[in-house]
Every structure is written in structure tokens, then in C-alpha cells.
């Protein structure tokens, strides 16, 4: 039953690859928000402004909280959990049927149908 609920939840939301990576990294950090954004930016060669923009989107979606340290909400933890077992239950790692989101691009030879 829980897996069905998680699948339904994830079918409603789509995350960019960057947002998926942010959720995964947040679940493994103990840094404050500023330190996290700087560290993630440096390690992944992503502009800080892009990291902050996506962190705010995750916060506005109620997946992340900015307190003394950056943390996932219960919903964010559920999404993170789903991404870690997604392949085991037959889903795309983040969401079934997901497509490239904001901040991703298709190759010039990719054709949409």
C-alpha cells in the first residue's frame, strides 16, 4: 500500500535532474544552507545562483526546510526514499514517466514525438 501511495505521489510531481541530485545530497548532509549551496556548487560545477534557485523551488514545494541546517521535510524524505528504491519497485529513480526538467537539455539529435 505504501508503495502505491508513493508511486501516485511521484506521478504528480516531476523533478529536474539537478533537483533530484539536490534532494539526494540534502539527505546526506549536516551543513547549513549556505555551506551546502557552496559545497554542492563547487563539487558539481553548477553556478551557485542555479543551486539557490532550485533550493528555493524545493522549499516552495515543501520538500526542504532552511533552518540552522538544510533538511528534508517528511515529504522530502519520502521522495528521497522513493528515489533510492525506485528501480527495485519498477519505477524511474525519481518519478515514473519523468521527462527532462528545468535545467536539462536534450541532445541536438533527439527528436520529440
Secondary structure in CASP SS format (residue, H / E / C, confidence):
PFRMAT SS
TARGET T0000
AUTHOR 0000-0000-0000
METHOD secondary structure of the structure
MODEL  1
X C 1.00
X H 1.00
X H 1.00
X H 1.00
X H 1.00
X H 1.00
X H 1.00
X H 1.00
X H 1.00
X H 1.00
X H 1.00
X H 1.00
X C 1.00
X C 1.00
X C 1.00
X C 1.00
X H 1.00
X H 1.00
X H 1.00
X H 1.00
X H 1.00
X H 1.00
X H 1.00
X H 1.00
X H 1.00
X H 1.00
X C 1.00
X C 1.00
X C 1.00
X C 1.00
X C 1.00
X C 1.00
X H 1.00
X H 1.00
X H 1.00
X H 1.00
X H 1.00
X H 1.00
X H 1.00
X H 1.00
X H 1.00
X H 1.00
X H 1.00
X H 1.00
X C 1.00
X C 1.00
X C 1.00
X H 1.00
X H 1.00
X H 1.00
X H 1.00
X H 1.00
X H 1.00
X H 1.00
X H 1.00
X H 1.00
X H 1.00
X H 1.00
X H 1.00
X H 1.00
X C 1.00
X C 1.00
X C 1.00
X E 1.00
X E 1.00
X E 1.00
X C 1.00
X C 1.00
X C 1.00
X E 1.00
X E 1.00
X E 1.00
X C 1.00
X H 1.00
X H 1.00
X H 1.00
X H 1.00
X H 1.00
X H 1.00
X H 1.00
X H 1.00
X H 1.00
X H 1.00
X H 1.00
X H 1.00
X C 1.00
X C 1.00
X C 1.00
X C 1.00
X C 1.00
X C 1.00
X C 1.00
X C 1.00
X C 1.00
X C 1.00
X C 1.00
X C 1.00
X C 1.00
X C 1.00
X C 1.00
X C 1.00
X C 1.00
X C 1.00
X C 1.00
X C 1.00
X C 1.00
X C 1.00
X C 1.00
X C 1.00
X C 1.00
X C 1.00
X C 1.00
X C 1.00
END
